[in-house]
Amino acid sequence: MQEDLKLFQKISEKLLNSEQNKGVVEPISPQKLFNTFNLDLDDEALPKSEFEQLLTDVVLNTPRTSTKLFFNQLFGGRNPKGTLGELLAVMLNNSMYTYKVGGPQVGIEKNIIKKVCQMIGYGDQADGTFPPGGSMSNFMGMLMARDRKNRTIKQEGVSQKLIIYTSEASHYSITKNASFGGIGVGQIRSVKTNQFGQMDVSHLQELIHQDKTNNLEPFFVNATAGTTVLGAFDDIKAIHEVIKDDDIWLHVDGAYCGSVIFSKHYKHLVEGVELSDSFSFNAHKMLGVPLSCSIIVTQDKRDLKHSFSCDANYLYQTDDDDYNLGKNSLQCGRRNDALKFWTLWKAVGTKGLEELVNQQFKLADTAINYIKNHPDYKLHSYENSVSVCFNYKNVDPKDLCNSLYKDGELMVGYGSFNNETFVRLVTINSGNSEEDILNFFKVLESYEAENKLEEITA
Ligand SMILES: *Cc1c(COP(=O)(O)O)cnc(C)c1O
């Protein structure tokens, strides 16, 4: 093991150095990939030196999500304390289903969940878990809603038309989850959005009314805190107002921007979250914890138990169920996603997490101001969002993003809203400075000025 740890250290140092020198790698096309590296699996062992070389080559040619030229995704950067926790979790290789195997790690996970529940104003009966991602957090919310609507479904299956409401700007996992959960994609009502990309609450009200008139069963509203393209926040309070007299579960999908709960200055964006039935967020997005680190919490732990517990004598042999976390989860064996969040939180305090969030909005302001002050740009996003959407001159945003990627200049993506397509700069890497944001525009502008731009069909 010692030898492999040394190799790990060696390759990591090379990566860090290389990232400093060049933030982006030139992409290798899928057609060339298998001729570039020996990825084949053979009967014979690879000689040690070749193994080291190959591993190094692959690592150094992998897209660099941690660098100052990566703006492509709703995550980015490398938080050293979070990375430390992740590496230790790998060394420990626990599984989180039982206290017997998780030990103190169970306490770490439970305390994060407890603290999050307190922060958002959920009561003493609240609880939660770490699902394998934001999509699966949404799935768990939907399943709890389904099973609360009808306690017999767990045993009998779904036999009525249960209706889901989510905005047209919400995440595509809602669609997948509707089919996984036996609800059916046809039972999703796509609620219109207003000009800011937020759910149109009067349209929601209309749709619910129609469905009730038709004897259908509305059971789940998904509100989004940070929509994937514009980063818009649905008005949780207004949504709750519409459904409060009905037995409809309100889930808040905060995968992208739910971490605003850590900032005194920005938590008003999820005002009313305490009125929701479940809330989820990805600590691997705004908080910069290594992938993946997702949390869902719910007001009433009995809903979590009802939907996800199942007896298994071969597994649960010791300790109280409150400490056997497998009774709350989708999976059986479950990796430890809590330790990396805890190491970061311990190291910087809640105030430090707040600074991470605030920094991202500050960087977004830097970008927005730059765009507003430069007539070659057109802004497409609104305030209080870390997705800065814009167009440059008359350049096709798809060509711009794809061409910058192909030439290994920087990584950024595009999105669409209301029939307009634009570049989406995500300022989610708190390790970036204002200078790094200005550099983004500089790279883009000189690239265009040098006529390097090509039409690229995806
Ligand atoms: C990222 C995201 C998800 C999905 O999270 P995964 O961890 O990628 O599964 C869901 N909803 C929103 C709004 C997101 O931004």
The ligand as a Gaussian input file, in Angstrom:
#p B3LYP/6-31G(d) Opt

LIG

0 1
 C      -27.519000      19.148000     -10.555000
 C      -28.967000      19.201000     -10.367000
 C      -29.703000      18.036000     -10.120000
 C      -29.103000      16.665000     -10.253000
 O      -28.144000      16.387000      -9.316000
 P      -27.160000      15.132000      -9.595000
 O      -26.345000      15.094000      -8.347000
 O      -26.369000      15.495000     -10.804000
 O      -27.997000      13.933000      -9.805000
 C      -31.042000      18.150000      -9.831000
 N      -31.646000      19.352000      -9.806000
 C      -30.974000      20.495000     -10.078000
 C      -31.711000      21.794000     -10.036000
 C      -29.612000      20.453000     -10.379000
 O      -28.959000      21.577000     -10.658000

